[in-house]
Amino acid sequence: MQHSRNQGWLLRRNGGIGSQLQRLLLGTSLVLLSLLGARRSAAATPEDTLVINQALNEFYLDENYYSMLEDPTGRLTIADLQAPAWSRRFQALRGSGHPPNSQHPSSTYWLRLTVRHAPAETAAWYLELYDSHIGGAVFFRPKPGPAQPGQALAYDSVATGASLPFATRPHPYKNFLFDLPPRPGQTATYYLRLRSDTRTSFRAMLHSSAGLIPELSVQYWLLGGFYGILFIMVLYNLILFLFLKEKTYLYYVLYVLSGALLFLSEDGLGFQYLWPGEPGLNHFIGAAAPVLLLLTFATYASGFLDTASRLPALHRLGHWVVGGSAALLVLDAAVVHSGLSFWLYLLPYGLLYYVGWRAYRSGLQPARYLLLGQGLVATSLTFLIMRKLGIDFYNNAYTVYSLYVAFVLEVVTLSYALGEKIKGMMDTTLLTQHRLLKQLRKKHQAQDRLVEQMRENQELKDQLNSELESLVALRTAELRHQNETVATQNRELLEANGLLALQSAAIEKLNGDLSRDLHAEKAARIEAREVDFGEFSQIYPDKGACLRYLADLKWANGGYRCRKCGHEKSCEAREPHARRCTRCRYVESATAGTLLQKCKFSIVKALYAVFLLHAHKGSYSPSELARVLELRQATSWAFAQKVLAALQRRRLAPDYEDNEPWTHVLLDATAEVEFAETGQE
């Protein structure tokens, strides 16, 4: 049809031209128009024009009533969008495959709405955006009057958003509400510029001024009733907690308060009445309230279901799952901003639902109410998730506010379930008390019989006591005589034990003297260089003895000094015979700064190798050393070179003496060079 109109216009325009020129121009125009029409159809599909009917008070904006343009740069202006190059890029959402919400939080989204006003229109209309979490929303309206030739149509704008104070809104309403002034019989194109760091829904409604006030009044009355019910439940259960001291009531109160905070953030009433001048706080509460709701519900469910005693394994697993999910949610809200954080709630809430089902199967009958309440909330959350994903799944006024109804029903159901659980506990307590009274009655009867039996026993006891007293007197005289005999024998034994003790002390003294003489003899033989490895290993039998010897040698007479900071005070460290600096906490081992630092084979063998090389003044063969110590040739040679170098440096020292002990070479000043072992034992 568009092509036919353009053909007629061309024919009328060129009515005075010759037939050949006319046919040429006509053919050329048809080709150009065809190409242009094909390009437009391939580029984008325009939105449908919304025709206002004054008999209706509101219009829900379906996907076909507005078109969308994504601006990744965020630099486009209203003048740019009116240019043909950008105007053709708008696409109607219906049929394009794009969901009716923002998929990329980093992009700016432009919505275009074309409205044909009624011919006799006198009242204004209002455009309402349902998503109260839109960070920035700018509404562009064409100014009255026709556009100048060759110039774009002039627009005025209204800027607001959740990232701005509430006072920036054109109307004091929880959602975003923009004016559409009367334009009788005109067709106007409106633009919305939306930008947010979360997935933003494009759902909107067009209201007439006559129907707006009643609808807003109904909404506020219903929301007031909703929060009134929550307040009553909080107050009622808080009073029960104060009287009964049952912590589950307190967990329930915290859960309801968290839910109220979440709903105040979601419906915008909190931003309107509680924190209107704090958009940052509004954003923080919107991100933190779902996490707080998850934590409080998990705590309430754990206490209500008594999972710690009924299902200990699931109780521990639930702590990890809820804690991990909460951490991921905080990370997504603070850093990632994926817009898909609601998927992270599926695992913890699913696990809590499973725990409730297991508790019900184990015999906790009130758990069925928790399952019912969570089922209602899960059903309403399905509609919310569909809206977040941009899926048109029963989107109407009932499903939008179904979460409020589901939460109220859940709160009432959980309160009833808690009361039933407490009633069950009280019934169990009364039954236990009744059984206890019966047991006490039987116990009193048994006590009466026991008292009678004790009276009879007392009479028998008195009779027996009189008989026993005479027997005891006789037996006492016999025992006294026997005790005197035993006392005489004990005195004789004590004298014998004294003689034995003196002999044992003398023997122990002789053994000690022999042991010291033997150890002194072995030490003297070491100093005389006449000890083999077997005798040497008896004096230094293990690594601990060697480390103890090195530690005493290094730090004799309090000679500790920190190798890192020079501090002279230390304490014991975890490593055997090591010292820790009390200032810088540096740990120095017993082998640090000696020839045995970083030694890769047995420290006993290393100590004996130093002894042999010192005893033979460095002329001991490395091969013979390897044979004696059972080491690899390369290892023996490398260590011998290290010891020989230390011996050479010791001979050049000013305090060197010819017959000095072999242990002086252990504390060589350059022994901190790392010994690289070339072989293994």
Phi, psi and omega in degrees: 000320178297320179296321180295318179296319179294326177296315180297321179297319179294321179296318179292326182292326185247033182296333183266006183265158181297160186295323181290314178297323179296315180294322180296313180296322180296317180295317179297318180296319179297318179296314181296317180293324178295314179297317180296318178295321178295319180296319180294318181293328179282331185283311186198165177242122183289159179283161175283149177277129179274114180267120183281128175251118184291348177285343180256146181265346182204155177226126172277127184279101174290174184294332184281352183271350176218153179247162189230146174222125178268129180244095181296332183278331183074019185251355182291145178246171180295329177292323177297320185290337179279346177291145183302324184299321180269329181297326181287347182275349175295140179230136172293138185293324182291124179090350181273345182085354180273130179293155182281053174201169181281129181264339183236105182300340181277352183262160172257137183245132176253131175246136180242131183230125179251123185236130173258110183286154180292150182299323183254034184286130180235337183259157180279158174244161184229135177259123182248128172261127186282331185281109183277359182260012178294123184295314179219127180227122179240123181255126181251126179240137178293137178288153179298150178100153180286158178284148177290146180301132178079004180238153179285156180294136182280141182232145166254164188223154175231120185250131176206192179150166180290341178273002177244159178302155183296335181294344180284352183283141181298327181227142181285075184227150185296327175262177179275126184231122183239144182277140168242097185297159181298135175222078187303123175071004182263156174249118185240146178250125181248151181232144174236128177251114186243137176211132182203154179272007173232169178292119187256133179275144179267009184296134183211163181219142177254122183245147170274157180295332181286326183263355185287312185298313178300320181294317178296323179297317179296317180300313183291325176294317180294318179294323175298318176297322179298309181289332175295319177297317179298319180296319179296317180295321178296312181297317182297312182286332175294320177296318178298321178296318181294329181274317186268342182059029177267117186296335181299326176296322178294318177299322178296318179297317179296322179295316181294320178297321177296318177297319178298319177297321178297315181291324176298326177284321185288316184272355175087358181291327178297318179292329182283321189246330189260317181224058185294334182262011183235078178295328177296318177295324178298317178294319180296316180294321178299328179273327186272333185299317178297323179293317178297322178296319178298314183294317181291323178292321178298319178294317179296313181297321179296318179288322181292317182276351180055050185291333182300326179259327181281313185227073185297322181295313178293330177298314179293319178297320179298322177300314181293317183293314181294317179296316178295318179296319178297320179296318179294323178295318177296319179297319180293320181289328185269330189235306192285312183056052182284334184080000181243026185293341182294340176293334181289347179277344186296314184295308182295318180291324176296319178295319179296324178294320178295321178297319177298320178295319178294321178296321177296319179293333181278357175119358179275095185296322179298347180295339180293332177288324175296319178297320179294313181298316179293329176295320178296316179295320179297323178295316179290328178293335177300318178294322179296317180295321178298320178292321178298324180278353180081022180263128181280092185233090180053053179274106175209183183297328181289316180288330179296317181260012180293331180295326178295313180297317181296321181291321177298315179297321179294317180299315179294318181296316180293324177296318177295319179297319179296319177297320179295322178296316179296320178298318178298320178295321179293319178298319178296321179295317179296318178297320178295319178296321179297316178296323179295322178296319178297318178296322178295323179296316178294325179294322178295319177298318179294326178294322178297316178295324180292323178297318178296317179295322179294326178295316178296320179295326179295320177297317179293326180294318179298321179295315181292325181297320179296323179287322183288331183299319179293319179294323180293321180297317178295316182291329180295320179296319179296317181294326180298318179295318179294322180297322178296321178295317180295322180297321178297317179295323179296321179297320178296319180294323180295321178296319178295320179296325178297318178297319179295323180295321178296319178296317180298320180295322179294318179297316180298321179296318178298318179297319179296317179298318179297317181296317180293321178296320180295315180295321179293324179294318179295318179297323179293324178293325176297315180295331179273003177061041181237032185244133173271177185295326180298313179291323179299318181290343174287326179282321177241078191287333186211181182297323181296320179294320179295316180296321178297319180295315180297319180297316178296325181291318182289315190247038180295139176059038177068034184272031180283140173210123185300130181285348183259314183241354178082006180292149187251010178241141184213173176219171181290144177254176180293322181292147182298130174060023176262163181234143179245129179292132181283350179263301186260359177066017178287134182258125179244123180282170181291333182272349182295131179081014178238175177294341183266009179294130179057032176288133188265354177240184187305132181291334176295315178295320180297318180296320179291325178296319177297318180299314182296312182296324178290320182295324181263014177054039174083001183265014179279133185290134176300325179293319178294322177297320177296322180291315183296318184267358180057054178243164173290151184301314183297319179296314180298316181296315182297316181291324179297322178295321180295318181290320180297320178297321179293321178297320180296315179295325180293322180296329181275356182288147181296327183266020183286139174234150186295319185254029181289154182299155182291342183285348180296330183286344181296327183264048179296138187291337182252024184281002180282352177293130186292128180275116182266111182285135181259356179211179179240160179293000000 
